[in-house]
């Protein structure tokens, strides 16, 4: 093929050109940034604004300024629940204030009233081949919901810019309300071949998610609440959050923007981490036929690093302490199933691996992140289909990205349009420097 042959000829030349530029002149400034940052995915370039969340190196993710322990302690809880209403979290993300119990319940009631899924969504999912990936089904279902967009109707009718946030809020509430049912439909189609569980009018949004999956277990209802809160937002620079912001900045409605974000979340470098962490734990358990001794695990960890592989879930670019989201899930498991074999292995890894990473000089911040244990908890309660975990992540992430999009519309943030440069321009700047 002519294009393949020509590209096969010139790609190695361009690879070497880019490598040399970044390696030798990466610290040269281009305006206020370095060539390394421009060519390196804009990592750590502070050009995004969000008041919804911030990753603090000392305390971890802060949601509207509140640490994870503060969020879990201060948000109101349902009767007999140990974890807060997710509706209370959404109130916090949108307003910056801790809600009362009545305010949290009011958000939950809004979701419950909007939870009906149109029949054509089930038809879209039903006609897809059985081998379709869950995230493909998830994105398609979200796109199919776009027929319901209030923003599109209001925009086409002509509305003032300072009103854009109002139908965006309306669409966001409708989308969030329907996602547990969508996820359950996908779960049943892909794995259990079941009829979707019925929602309980006396249960909250997260509790009903558990019921729709067919898991009538109070512990799992609390885990769902915890999981959705912990995974709700993580600043604006990650792929899924930034994609929603970027697409939304063109005034695409919530459904189009969120579906685009989920396509980004489906990428292996973003949403696959929890699967990789659980897969690694299962492989260790299989290798040792159970939980190894501390010494044997330490030896295995050293051998893993020496072979050029990584230990997934450990080492963090920002945090100087264990991720509070990891800690919250660790404490949940310690409380409810301390003798679970896979959890005992995850606990042992937590005790061993940070020290191994430090001694090997492999990570300045060798602490576990949220993914190091989240799959272990899902696995315990029977949700063992790895490729469904990214759908769980997506159901959670809708909370943060829609809150950000609503505020972007409220503040009149413009379309995102950064300026590009050519490699030759960067080389010229480097040579002048």
Protein Blocks (a to p, Z undefined) as FASTA:
>chain_A
ZZlmmmmmmmmmmmmmmmmmmmmmmmpcehjbcfklmmnoogoiafbccfkbccdfklop
aeehiafklmmmmpccdehiabdcfklmmmmmmnopacdfklmmmmmmmmmmmmpccfkl
mmmmmmpcfklcfklmmmmmmmmmmmmpmklmmmmnopafklmmmmmmmmmmmmmmmmmm
mmmmmmmmmmnopacddddfkbcfklmmmmmnopacfklmmmmmmmmmmmmpgcjkbmkl
mmmmmmmmnopafklmmmmmmmmmmpmklmmmmmmmmmmmmmmmmmnopaddfklmmmmm
mmmmmnopacehiacfkbccdcfklmmmmmmmmmmmmmbmklmmmmmmmmmmmmmmmmno
pafblcccfklmmmmmmmmnopacfklmmmmmmmmmmmmmmmmmmmmmmnopacdddddd
dfklmmmmmmmZZ
